[in-house]
Amino acid sequence: MRIQVNNEYGKLKKVVVASASYYDPNDLAINNETIKYYKENGEVPTKEDILKEQKEFWESLKKLNVEIIIADTVPNTKGQMFTRDLAFVIGNKFFISNMRKENRRKAIDGWEKIIDKIPMDQIIKVPTNTFLEGGDVLVNNKTIYVGLSERTDELGVEFLKKELGQEYQVIPLKLKPKFLHLDVVLTIINPELILIYKDGLEKDSYELLEKYQKIEITKEEQFELGTNVFVVDENTVIVNSNHTRLIKEIQKKHLKVIPLNMSQTAKDGGAFRCTTCPLERE
């Protein structure tokens, strides 16, 4: 199977997803501040609502001629629908993450049939003494941004630098405490444009992004995973339909927006980008 991802915005061809059928609102893993808040306030999403949102998202991707590859379900494992964290592709290299949360580590076992189709010499496994998750990795051709977060450490950054070599520039971006992954505060829309929650990054890290045009999101939008849109190609972005202000701001940049409801899934700590792991973009 061909894998190739050079950036966040090339036309999407193949993507790994996973069913939310494992999700049990009565047996939650409180793995992030978002689901913790909804649990404490009695607003935990139902399995039915999450599966409905997932179905509509997948159908939309299929209509855009994206090949959907569904990972198998693994018993007694949390967060399986958030495939982005488990693995990531840079160029033609397939990286298998080392997950910080033990209750999520076995989810990659559901990818066995997928990984078996990838040439062995293109597979790289993050060492067990190093934490590096796909939600902290943003690819912009030969520039790779890596979030230093609750889930990814400096050893992960150094590992990636070594594996990619001099051809790539790996830039660490330090998140402020409580923010889970880089992609909940930053998303690259195209070569010139990013969505960003400014207060999610330390000042020095924010300044490393000065070359980009920015659409800044509000504190409320960030809490609802407003940055976690999904770029299908340079001109098409899938956005949570309840983020009407953000939709208008993106449309001002002459981009096509596909609004879909992901409000219930987002309560579990991830939205469109979190629930997708691209294997191939043009």
N, C-alpha and C positions, 0 to 999 in steps of 0.2 A: 504494500500500500504506500502510495506517495504521500509524504508529509512535507509541508513547506509553509512557513509563516515568517514573513519578513517585516511585518508591521501590524498595527491594530486596525487598519482600514482598507487593506486590499480586498477585492471582491471575495466574499466567503464562499468556499466550495464544500468543505467537510467540517463537521463539528461533533464532538462527543457530548452527550447529555445523559441524564440518568433519571429514572422515574422517582417521584416523591411518594411512591406507594409504601415505603418503609416508615414514613412520617407518622408519629403518634403524639397528638397534643397532650395526652396524659402521661407521656414518658419522654419529656423534652430533655435535650442536652442544652444547658444554659452556657453556650460557648461564646456568647458575645453580649454586649450591652443592650442591643436592640431587643432580642428575645427576652432578656432579663426584664426589661421595662414592661413589655406586653404581658409577661407572665405575672408580674407584680400588680398590674392594673386590670387583670382579668380579660385581656383582649387577645389571647392566643389564637392564631388562625386555625381553621379546621382543615383536615386532610382534603375534604371535598373541594374547598375553595382553592387550595394550592394546586390540586390536580387539574382543576378547570383552567386556571391561569396558565399552567404548564402546557396543556393541550392546545390552547389558542396560540401560544408562542411558537410551539413546534409547527403547527399548521401554517403559520405566517412565514416561517423560515422555508418550509417546503414550497410554498407558492413563489418564493424568491429563488427557487432551484438550488437550495442548499441541501446537501446530503446529511441526513440526521442519523448518527450512529448511537444507539442506546446501549449503555453499559448495563451489565447484569446487576441485579439487586443482591446485596450481601447481608445475611441475617445479623441482627444485633449491632448494626453500625450506623452512626449518626452522620448527618450532613451529606448524604450521598448525592443529592441533586446539585450540590455546589461543586460541579466537576472542575471548574477553573482552578481550584486550589491544589488538586491532586496531581496535576501534570501540566506541562506547558511546552510549546514548540518555539524554538528560535532557529531560523534558517531551516535546515533539514535535520536538526537534532531534537530528539524527544526526551525531555527531562521528567523523571519521576520524582515528585517532591518528597521531602521528609516532613511529615505533619507534626506540628507541636502538640495538638490534642490527640491523646491516645484513642479516644472514642471514634476518631475519624480515620485512623490509619488503615484499617482493613478494607475501606471502600475501594482502594485500587485493585483489590482482588477481583472485583466485578469487571475489570477492564482486560482480563486475561486474553479473551478472544481478539480484542482489538490490538493489544500489544504484540501478540503472536504474528500479526500481519506486517509489523514494522521491522525493517532490517535490523539485525542485532547490533551492527556497528553504528547505528544511529541512536541507540538508546543509552541514556546516561542516568544513573541513579544517584540521587543526592545521598551522601554518607549519613549514617545514623547519628553521628555526633554533630551534625550540621542541620540547622533549620532553615528551610527555604520553601515557600509556598507560592503557587502560581498566581494567587490574588495580589501578590506583591511585585509581579513582573510585568512591565509594560515595554513593548517592543516598537521602536521607531527606526527601522532599517538597521544601521550599524550602531545606533545608540540604544542602550538598554537601561531603563530606569528600574531600580529595585528599592522597594520600601523597607526601611529598617523599622520594624513594627513589633507588636506583641508576638507575631508568628514567625518572622524572619530575622535572623541575626547577622552580625558582621561576618561570621564564618561562611554564611550562605552567599554573601556578596563576593567574598574572596574565592570561594569555590567556583562561582559562575565566571569570574574574571579569568581564572586559570583554564577552565574548560573552553571558553570562547576564544581566548587568545588575543593577540594584538590587533586583530582585524576589527574588534568591537570595542566600543567605549561603554563601560558599565558605570552608571552614575547612581550612587546610593542617595535616597531621599528619606530623611528622618521624619517619621510621623510623630505627632504629639500623642501623649498617653491617651488611652481608651479607644483610639481608632484602630480597627482590626487589621485591615489590609490597605495597600496603596490605592486599589481600585474603588475604595469607598470615599476617597477624597480627590481622585484624579482619574480622568479618562482622556486618551488621545483620540480626537475625532478625525483629523486629517493632518497632513504635514505642518500646517500652520496653526491649527486650532485645538484647544483643550477645554474640557470642563474641569473646574477646580473649586474645591472648598478651601479657601486660603487659610483659615484657622486650623486646618487639619495637619499642616506641615510646619515644621520649625522654620524660622525666618530665613536662615542660610539656605535651606533646601528650596524654599519657595523662590528665592532669587536665582536659582539655577535654571528656572523655567522662563526667564525673562524674554526669550526669543519668540515665545508663542503668543498669539492672540488668545484671550481668555474669556470664557463665559463663567462668571463666578456664581456659585449657588449659595443659597441661604442656609442658615443653621437648620431650619425646619426641613428643607429639601434634602440636606445631607442625612439627617436622621432617618428619612424615608428612602435612603439609598439613591438620591437624585443623580449622583455622578455615575451610577452603575447602569448606564445605558448600554446598548449594544450596536456597534457599528457594523453594518452589513457590507458597505462599500464606501468610497470617499464621499458619496452624495446621499447616502441613506442611513438613517439612525432610528433605532427602535427605542422609544421613550415611554416611561410610565405615564398612562393617560391622565392621572390626577395631577401631574406636574405641568399645569397649563402655562405658567409663566416661563418655565424652562423651554417648553415646546416653542413658544413664540420667539424666544431669544435665539434658538437654533435655526428656526425658519428665517430669521433676519439675515442669516449667513447664507441664504439661498440653498439650503439643504432640505431634502425630503425627510419628513418625520412620519414614522408609523407609530401611532399611539396605541398601546396595549395596556391592559390592566395587569399590574404586577404588585399591587399594594399589599395583598395578603402574604405572598411569598416573601416580600421585603421585610415583613415583621420577624421572619426567622433569621434575618441578618444578611441576606443576599438577594440580588435582583437579576437582571438580564445577563450582565457579564459574568456574574458569579456562577450562573447555571449553565455556562457554555465553555467548552474547551476546544477552540479551533485547531484542526489538524492541517488544513490547507486553505490558503488564500492566494489569489492570483497576484 
